[in-house]
Amino acid sequence: MKLRGRDVTSKGDGAAKESSASSSSAGKVKAATASTKPAAATSSRTSNTEETTTISKKRKGELEDTETSLKRAKTSICAAAAELMCPLSLELPIEPCTAMDGWVYERKELETLIEDQGDRLRSPITNERMKRHVLPAPHIRNIIQQLIDSGTIEGDLAKTWTERMEMKRRVDAATAKAKDGVVTEMCNLGQWYLNGMNGLDEDRRKAYEWYKKAAALGSEVGKTKVQEIQWQRKVERTRRKAGCGDTNAMNSLACWYESGEKGLAVDEKIAYKWYKESADLRDVEGMAYAGYWLLSGRGVERNRVHGMTLSTAAAVRGSDYACSTLGKSYFEGSNGLPKDFVQAKYWLSIAVSGARCSHRHLHNEDLDAAIAMLQTIEDGEEGWSESSSSSSSSSSQEESS
C-alpha cells in the first residue's frame, strides 16, 4: 500500500508538473499574442494614414488640374469675348451690326464712320474699300447678354455694357411713349438730346424737334425750351458773323450782353469788347457806343479823352446817339467840355430831329432825355429874351425922360 501510495503520489506530482508546464506555455503564448497586437495596430494605422495622404494628394492634384482647366477655359472665352468688342468704340456693342468687312461694330459708331468717309469708306480693320451696307446682328447682343449673366464676362467691361443697355432701354421706352403723345416723355427726350444724357449724343436739332412737339400740345416747358434753342441758334450765327468781321453782328452781341437778351447773362466787359471791336473797324454805331462807355466807365476803365474822340467822330458821321452824347455833355458841362447851351442845342437838335443823321440808333429813353434838355434850353432862351426885352424898354424910358 505504501508503494501504491507512493506511486499515486508520484503520478500526482507528475500530473501537477504537466499542468504547471501547460499553464506556463499558455501564458507565454498569451503574452506573445498580447505583445504582437499593438505592433499590428500601429502598422495598420500607418498604412491607413499613408493611404489617406495618397488620396488627398491625388484629389488635390485633380482639383488643381480642374482649376487650371477652368482658368484656361475662362481665358479662352474672354479672348473670344474680346472679339465681340467694337473696333471703333473698344466697348461691347449694345446695338451690334456687321459691316461688309465681316466685323461687328456698334451701329452708331459705324454710321458716324460712313457719314464721315462717304464714298471713300474703308474698313478700320483691313483698310480696304468696303460698301456702305450694314447688317443687324442681334444674336451678338444675345451672346454678350448670356456671357455677362453667367459671369463669364465680368468687371468694368460687363458693368459698362449693362449700364449702357439700361440707358438704351430707358430711351426706347421714353421714345415709344412720346410717339404715343405723352408730353412728359417728349420733354425728357428733349432734355436728354440737348444735354447728351442717357447714352445719347448731344443733338440740339433732335432736342428742338421733341420740345416743339411738346409745345404744340400746350407744354409750357416745351415752349420755353423752343424759345431758348432759337436764341442759342441766333447767338451762334451772330457770333460766327462777328468773327468774320461783320460790325452789325458785333453791335448786336454787345447789345445782348449789355441787357442780358437772347439767353445771355449780363456782362458789361464782354459788351464793351464787342463795341470796341466794331469801333476799331470804324463802324459809326460801334464808335458811338464805345465812346459813351468810355465816358461813363462801363465795362472798361473811364477815359474821357478817348471817349469824347470816338463820340465826336461818330456824331460827325451821322450817329444820332453820338450827337445826343455831345449835346448832353455841353448841357451839363461834363466829360471835359464846358457848359455851353448853344453847342448843346445844336447837337441835341440834330439828335432829336434826325434830319442829318444817317444812323438812327438812339434809344427811346435817351431820345426823351434829349427832348427834355432841349426844351429846358428853349425855355431858358425865352426867359432870357423876355428879361432882355424888359431891360431894353426900361432903358429907353429912362432915356426919354
Buried (B, 14 or more C-beta within 10 A) or exposed (E): EEEEEEEEEEEEEEEEEEEEEEEEEEEEEEEEEEEEEEEEEEEEEEEEEEEEEEEEEEEEEEEEEEEEEEEEEBEEBBEEBEEBBBBBBEBBBBBBBBBBBEBBBBBBBBBEBBEEEEEEBEBBEEEEEBEBEBEEBEEBBEBBBEBBEEEBBEEEBBEEBBEBBEBBEBBEEBBEBBEEEBBEBBBBBBBBBBEEBBBBEEEBEBBBBBBBBBBEEEBEBBBEBBBBBBBBBBBEEBBEBBEEEBBBBBBBBBBBBBEEEBBBEEBBEBBBBBBBBBBEEEBBBBBBBBBBBBBBBBBBEEBBEBBBBBBBBBBEBBBBBBBBBBBBBBBEEEBEBEEEBEBBBBBBBBBBEBEEBEBEBBEEEBBEBBEEBBEBBEEEEEEEEEEEEEEEEEEEEEEEE
